[in-house]
């Protein structure tokens, strides 16, 4: 390392600086959190008008970026149920009529 903080450290510092508490811990290998992070990232890209190719790039997700892009293009939103369960997004099957559904987010933070 060149002594500069890595991207993770910079993000944590920023989030803490704006007053959001951050808890750091080891994520269990069988955790589904990475898929939830993918769903969140996709929703953020859609909201900002960024193409899914930026999120699901060739080198990302252990070479599975293009496959994930295909799933999301078909509406198979891996990680969406957990965002819905956390109250961060709505599922089209259970959302009130006319309410925005995923990839629109109800809120961005838990």
CNS distance restraints for C-alpha pairs under 8 A (distance, minus, plus):
assign (resid   5 and name CA) (resid   9 and name CA) 5.81 0.50 0.50
assign (resid   5 and name CA) (resid  10 and name CA) 6.35 0.50 0.50
assign (resid   6 and name CA) (resid  10 and name CA) 6.39 0.50 0.50
assign (resid   7 and name CA) (resid  11 and name CA) 6.18 0.50 0.50
assign (resid   8 and name CA) (resid  12 and name CA) 6.20 0.50 0.50
assign (resid   9 and name CA) (resid  13 and name CA) 6.07 0.50 0.50
assign (resid  10 and name CA) (resid  14 and name CA) 6.15 0.50 0.50
assign (resid  11 and name CA) (resid  15 and name CA) 6.14 0.50 0.50
assign (resid  12 and name CA) (resid  16 and name CA) 6.11 0.50 0.50
assign (resid  12 and name CA) (resid  22 and name CA) 6.96 0.50 0.50
assign (resid  13 and name CA) (resid  17 and name CA) 6.00 0.50 0.50
assign (resid  14 and name CA) (resid  18 and name CA) 6.44 0.50 0.50
assign (resid  15 and name CA) (resid  19 and name CA) 6.69 0.50 0.50
assign (resid  15 and name CA) (resid  20 and name CA) 5.59 0.50 0.50
assign (resid  15 and name CA) (resid  21 and name CA) 7.45 0.50 0.50
assign (resid  15 and name CA) (resid  22 and name CA) 7.40 0.50 0.50
assign (resid  16 and name CA) (resid  20 and name CA) 5.13 0.50 0.50
assign (resid  16 and name CA) (resid  21 and name CA) 5.79 0.50 0.50
assign (resid  16 and name CA) (resid  22 and name CA) 6.56 0.50 0.50
assign (resid  27 and name CA) (resid  31 and name CA) 6.57 0.50 0.50
assign (resid  27 and name CA) (resid  33 and name CA) 8.00 0.50 0.50
assign (resid  32 and name CA) (resid  36 and name CA) 6.65 0.50 0.50
assign (resid  32 and name CA) (resid  79 and name CA) 7.75 0.50 0.50
assign (resid  33 and name CA) (resid  37 and name CA) 6.15 0.50 0.50
assign (resid  34 and name CA) (resid  38 and name CA) 6.26 0.50 0.50
assign (resid  35 and name CA) (resid  39 and name CA) 6.30 0.50 0.50
assign (resid  35 and name CA) (resid  78 and name CA) 6.22 0.50 0.50
assign (resid  35 and name CA) (resid  79 and name CA) 4.93 0.50 0.50
assign (resid  36 and name CA) (resid  40 and name CA) 6.16 0.50 0.50
assign (resid  36 and name CA) (resid  78 and name CA) 7.37 0.50 0.50
assign (resid  36 and name CA) (resid  79 and name CA) 4.23 0.50 0.50
assign (resid  36 and name CA) (resid  80 and name CA) 6.81 0.50 0.50
assign (resid  36 and name CA) (resid  82 and name CA) 6.48 0.50 0.50
assign (resid  36 and name CA) (resid  83 and name CA) 6.74 0.50 0.50
assign (resid  37 and name CA) (resid  41 and name CA) 6.02 0.50 0.50
assign (resid  37 and name CA) (resid  79 and name CA) 7.53 0.50 0.50
assign (resid  38 and name CA) (resid  42 and name CA) 6.12 0.50 0.50
assign (resid  38 and name CA) (resid  78 and name CA) 7.87 0.50 0.50
assign (resid  38 and name CA) (resid  79 and name CA) 7.07 0.50 0.50
assign (resid  39 and name CA) (resid  43 and name CA) 6.25 0.50 0.50
assign (resid  39 and name CA) (resid  77 and name CA) 6.71 0.50 0.50
assign (resid  39 and name CA) (resid  78 and name CA) 6.46 0.50 0.50
assign (resid  39 and name CA) (resid  79 and name CA) 5.25 0.50 0.50
assign (resid  39 and name CA) (resid  80 and name CA) 6.02 0.50 0.50
assign (resid  39 and name CA) (resid  83 and name CA) 7.86 0.50 0.50
assign (resid  40 and name CA) (resid  44 and name CA) 6.20 0.50 0.50
assign (resid  40 and name CA) (resid  83 and name CA) 7.70 0.50 0.50
assign (resid  41 and name CA) (resid  45 and name CA) 6.17 0.50 0.50
assign (resid  41 and name CA) (resid  55 and name CA) 6.91 0.50 0.50
assign (resid  42 and name CA) (resid  46 and name CA) 6.21 0.50 0.50
assign (resid  42 and name CA) (resid  52 and name CA) 6.76 0.50 0.50
assign (resid  42 and name CA) (resid  55 and name CA) 6.49 0.50 0.50
assign (resid  42 and name CA) (resid 103 and name CA) 7.42 0.50 0.50
assign (resid  43 and name CA) (resid  47 and name CA) 6.10 0.50 0.50
assign (resid  43 and name CA) (resid 102 and name CA) 7.28 0.50 0.50
assign (resid  43 and name CA) (resid 103 and name CA) 4.72 0.50 0.50
assign (resid  43 and name CA) (resid 104 and name CA) 6.37 0.50 0.50
assign (resid  43 and name CA) (resid 105 and name CA) 7.07 0.50 0.50
assign (resid  44 and name CA) (resid  48 and name CA) 6.16 0.50 0.50
assign (resid  45 and name CA) (resid  49 and name CA) 5.97 0.50 0.50
assign (resid  45 and name CA) (resid  50 and name CA) 4.71 0.50 0.50
assign (resid  45 and name CA) (resid  51 and name CA) 6.63 0.50 0.50
assign (resid  45 and name CA) (resid  52 and name CA) 6.75 0.50 0.50
assign (resid  45 and name CA) (resid  55 and name CA) 7.28 0.50 0.50
assign (resid  46 and name CA) (resid  50 and name CA) 5.90 0.50 0.50
assign (resid  46 and name CA) (resid  51 and name CA) 7.07 0.50 0.50
assign (resid  46 and name CA) (resid  52 and name CA) 7.49 0.50 0.50
assign (resid  46 and name CA) (resid 103 and name CA) 7.09 0.50 0.50
assign (resid  47 and name CA) (resid 103 and name CA) 7.95 0.50 0.50
assign (resid  47 and name CA) (resid 104 and name CA) 7.07 0.50 0.50
assign (resid  50 and name CA) (resid  54 and name CA) 7.02 0.50 0.50
assign (resid  51 and name CA) (resid  55 and name CA) 7.59 0.50 0.50
assign (resid  52 and name CA) (resid  56 and name CA) 5.91 0.50 0.50
assign (resid  52 and name CA) (resid  69 and name CA) 6.69 0.50 0.50
assign (resid  53 and name CA) (resid  57 and name CA) 5.20 0.50 0.50
assign (resid  53 and name CA) (resid  69 and name CA) 7.19 0.50 0.50
assign (resid  55 and name CA) (resid  60 and name CA) 7.98 0.50 0.50
assign (resid  55 and name CA) (resid  65 and name CA) 7.80 0.50 0.50
assign (resid  56 and name CA) (resid  60 and name CA) 6.28 0.50 0.50
assign (resid  56 and name CA) (resid  61 and name CA) 7.68 0.50 0.50
assign (resid  56 and name CA) (resid  64 and name CA) 7.98 0.50 0.50
assign (resid  56 and name CA) (resid  65 and name CA) 4.24 0.50 0.50
assign (resid  56 and name CA) (resid  66 and name CA) 6.01 0.50 0.50
assign (resid  56 and name CA) (resid  68 and name CA) 6.52 0.50 0.50
assign (resid  56 and name CA) (resid  69 and name CA) 5.64 0.50 0.50
assign (resid  57 and name CA) (resid  65 and name CA) 5.26 0.50 0.50
assign (resid  57 and name CA) (resid  66 and name CA) 6.63 0.50 0.50
assign (resid  58 and name CA) (resid  63 and name CA) 6.14 0.50 0.50
assign (resid  58 and name CA) (resid  64 and name CA) 7.42 0.50 0.50
assign (resid  58 and name CA) (resid  65 and name CA) 5.49 0.50 0.50
assign (resid  58 and name CA) (resid  66 and name CA) 6.12 0.50 0.50
assign (resid  59 and name CA) (resid  63 and name CA) 5.29 0.50 0.50
assign (resid  59 and name CA) (resid  64 and name CA) 7.86 0.50 0.50
assign (resid  59 and name CA) (resid  65 and name CA) 6.87 0.50 0.50
assign (resid  60 and name CA) (resid  64 and name CA) 6.55 0.50 0.50
assign (resid  60 and name CA) (resid  65 and name CA) 5.16 0.50 0.50
assign (resid  61 and name CA) (resid  65 and name CA) 5.45 0.50 0.50
assign (resid  64 and name CA) (resid  68 and name CA) 6.25 0.50 0.50
assign (resid  65 and name CA) (resid  69 and name CA) 6.17 0.50 0.50
assign (resid  66 and name CA) (resid  70 and name CA) 6.31 0.50 0.50
assign (resid  67 and name CA) (resid  71 and name CA) 6.36 0.50 0.50
assign (resid  68 and name CA) (resid  72 and name CA) 6.17 0.50 0.50
assign (resid  69 and name CA) (resid  73 and name CA) 6.01 0.50 0.50
assign (resid  70 and name CA) (resid  74 and name CA) 6.32 0.50 0.50
assign (resid  71 and name CA) (resid  75 and name CA) 6.46 0.50 0.50
assign (resid  71 and name CA) (resid  76 and name CA) 5.03 0.50 0.50
assign (resid  71 and name CA) (resid  77 and name CA) 6.88 0.50 0.50
assign (resid  71 and name CA) (resid  78 and name CA) 7.98 0.50 0.50
assign (resid  72 and name CA) (resid  76 and name CA) 5.13 0.50 0.50
assign (resid  72 and name CA) (resid  77 and name CA) 5.37 0.50 0.50
assign (resid  72 and name CA) (resid  78 and name CA) 7.72 0.50 0.50
assign (resid  79 and name CA) (resid  83 and name CA) 6.67 0.50 0.50
assign (resid  80 and name CA) (resid  84 and name CA) 6.16 0.50 0.50
assign (resid  80 and name CA) (resid  89 and name CA) 7.60 0.50 0.50
assign (resid  80 and name CA) (resid  91 and name CA) 7.79 0.50 0.50
assign (resid  80 and name CA) (resid 102 and name CA) 7.37 0.50 0.50
assign (resid  81 and name CA) (resid  85 and name CA) 6.05 0.50 0.50
assign (resid  81 and name CA) (resid  91 and name CA) 7.56 0.50 0.50
assign (resid  82 and name CA) (resid  86 and name CA) 6.12 0.50 0.50
assign (resid  83 and name CA) (resid  87 and name CA) 6.39 0.50 0.50
assign (resid  83 and name CA) (resid  88 and name CA) 5.18 0.50 0.50
assign (resid  83 and name CA) (resid  89 and name CA) 5.55 0.50 0.50
assign (resid  83 and name CA) (resid  90 and name CA) 8.00 0.50 0.50
assign (resid  84 and name CA) (resid  88 and name CA) 5.64 0.50 0.50
assign (resid  84 and name CA) (resid  89 and name CA) 4.67 0.50 0.50
assign (resid  84 and name CA) (resid  90 and name CA) 5.35 0.50 0.50
assign (resid  84 and name CA) (resid  91 and name CA) 6.44 0.50 0.50
assign (resid  86 and name CA) (resid 110 and name CA) 6.81 0.50 0.50
assign (resid  87 and name CA) (resid 106 and name CA) 7.21 0.50 0.50
assign (resid  87 and name CA) (resid 107 and name CA) 7.65 0.50 0.50
assign (resid  87 and name CA) (resid 110 and name CA) 7.77 0.50 0.50
assign (resid  88 and name CA) (resid 105 and name CA) 5.86 0.50 0.50
assign (resid  88 and name CA) (resid 106 and name CA) 5.06 0.50 0.50
assign (resid  88 and name CA) (resid 107 and name CA) 4.91 0.50 0.50
assign (resid  88 and name CA) (resid 108 and name CA) 6.31 0.50 0.50
assign (resid  88 and name CA) (resid 109 and name CA) 7.23 0.50 0.50
assign (resid  88 and name CA) (resid 110 and name CA) 6.96 0.50 0.50
assign (resid  89 and name CA) (resid 101 and name CA) 6.51 0.50 0.50
assign (resid  89 and name CA) (resid 102 and name CA) 5.64 0.50 0.50
assign (resid  89 and name CA) (resid 103 and name CA) 7.47 0.50 0.50
assign (resid  89 and name CA) (resid 104 and name CA) 6.74 0.50 0.50
assign (resid  89 and name CA) (resid 105 and name CA) 4.64 0.50 0.50
assign (resid  89 and name CA) (resid 106 and name CA) 4.99 0.50 0.50
assign (resid  89 and name CA) (resid 107 and name CA) 7.03 0.50 0.50
assign (resid  90 and name CA) (resid  94 and name CA) 7.24 0.50 0.50
assign (resid  90 and name CA) (resid  95 and name CA) 5.63 0.50 0.50
assign (resid  90 and name CA) (resid 100 and name CA) 7.18 0.50 0.50
assign (resid  90 and name CA) (resid 101 and name CA) 4.71 0.50 0.50
assign (resid  90 and name CA) (resid 102 and name CA) 5.66 0.50 0.50
assign (resid  90 and name CA) (resid 104 and name CA) 7.91 0.50 0.50
assign (resid  90 and name CA) (resid 105 and name CA) 7.33 0.50 0.50
assign (resid  90 and name CA) (resid 106 and name CA) 7.16 0.50 0.50
assign (resid  91 and name CA) (resid  95 and name CA) 5.72 0.50 0.50
assign (resid  91 and name CA) (resid 101 and name CA) 5.74 0.50 0.50
assign (resid  91 and name CA) (resid 102 and name CA) 6.31 0.50 0.50
assign (resid  92 and name CA) (resid 101 and name CA) 5.64 0.50 0.50
assign (resid  92 and name CA) (resid 102 and name CA) 7.49 0.50 0.50
assign (resid  95 and name CA) (resid  99 and name CA) 6.21 0.50 0.50
assign (resid  95 and name CA) (resid 100 and name CA) 7.84 0.50 0.50
assign (resid  95 and name CA) (resid 101 and name CA) 6.93 0.50 0.50
assign (resid 100 and name CA) (resid 104 and name CA) 6.00 0.50 0.50
assign (resid 100 and name CA) (resid 105 and name CA) 7.82 0.50 0.50
assign (resid 101 and name CA) (resid 105 and name CA) 7.14 0.50 0.50
